[in-house]
């Protein structure tokens, strides 16, 4: 199964800063990214996740990391309504 990062706190390892992905891939706001499992190489990007998934499958990547980069000027706060 593919690994996905929580966009609210996008990092997966103790050696990475929470803002590292945003700093490296800030040009791809409102897009989905596919990264190598070590998070060092960008494999594909698109606003449409299905295109990113298809591209990584065509490249033969077995376990990519999918991340969505939100706009910088928005916040996401989940809520539960009774």
DRENBARO-363904 format. One record per residue (C-alpha): residue in one letter; x, y, z. Coordinates in nm, 2 decimals. Example, Ala and Ser with C-alpha at 12.3 -4.5 7.8 and 13.67 -1.06 7.14 Angstrom:
<sites>
> resn|c1|c2|c3
> A|1.23|-0.45|0.78
> S|1.37|-0.11|0.71
</sites>
This chain:
<sites>
> resn|c1|c2|c3
> X|0.00|0.00|0.00
> X|0.12|0.35|-0.08
> X|0.22|0.58|0.20
> X|0.04|0.91|0.24
> X|0.14|1.21|0.45
> X|-0.11|1.41|0.66
> X|-0.11|1.75|0.49
> X|-0.17|1.92|0.83
> X|0.17|1.80|0.96
> X|0.36|1.68|0.65
> X|0.67|1.48|0.76
> X|0.74|1.12|0.81
> X|1.07|1.08|0.98
> X|1.24|1.21|1.30
> X|1.52|1.36|1.09
> X|1.29|1.59|0.88
> X|1.15|1.92|0.98
> X|0.77|1.97|0.95
> X|0.82|2.24|0.69
> X|1.08|2.06|0.48
> X|0.84|1.94|0.22
> X|0.68|2.28|0.19
> X|1.01|2.45|0.15
> X|1.12|2.21|-0.12
> X|0.80|2.19|-0.31
> X|0.63|2.52|-0.25
> X|0.60|2.58|-0.63
> X|0.34|2.30|-0.65
> X|0.06|2.46|-0.43
> X|-0.28|2.29|-0.47
> X|-0.12|1.99|-0.64
> X|-0.05|1.63|-0.55
> X|0.31|1.51|-0.55
> X|0.45|1.16|-0.58
> X|0.79|1.13|-0.41
> X|1.03|0.84|-0.37
> X|0.99|0.66|-0.04
> X|1.30|0.84|0.10
> X|1.13|1.18|0.01
> X|1.43|1.30|-0.19
> X|1.30|1.28|-0.55
> X|0.99|1.42|-0.71
> X|0.84|1.16|-0.94
> X|0.52|1.33|-1.06
> X|0.29|1.62|-0.98
> X|-0.06|1.73|-1.09
> X|-0.38|1.88|-0.94
> X|-0.54|1.54|-1.01
> X|-0.43|1.26|-0.78
> X|-0.54|0.99|-1.04
> X|-0.29|1.13|-1.29
> X|-0.01|1.12|-1.03
> X|-0.09|0.76|-0.93
> X|-0.11|0.65|-1.30
> X|0.23|0.82|-1.38
> X|0.41|0.65|-1.09
> X|0.26|0.31|-1.19
> X|0.38|0.36|-1.54
> X|0.73|0.44|-1.41
> X|0.72|0.11|-1.21
> X|0.75|0.28|-0.87
> X|0.62|0.03|-0.61
> X|0.58|0.24|-0.30
> X|0.57|0.61|-0.37
> X|0.47|0.87|-0.12
> X|0.17|1.09|-0.21
> X|0.15|1.44|-0.07
> X|-0.09|1.72|-0.14
> X|0.05|2.07|-0.10
> X|-0.22|2.32|0.00
> X|-0.22|2.69|-0.07
> X|-0.01|2.89|0.16
> X|-0.29|3.13|0.25
> X|-0.54|2.88|0.38
> X|-0.58|2.68|0.69
> X|-0.75|2.35|0.74
> X|-0.92|2.28|1.07
> X|-1.12|1.97|1.10
> X|-1.44|1.98|1.30
> X|-1.71|1.75|1.41
> X|-2.07|1.86|1.42
> X|-2.32|1.69|1.65
</sites>
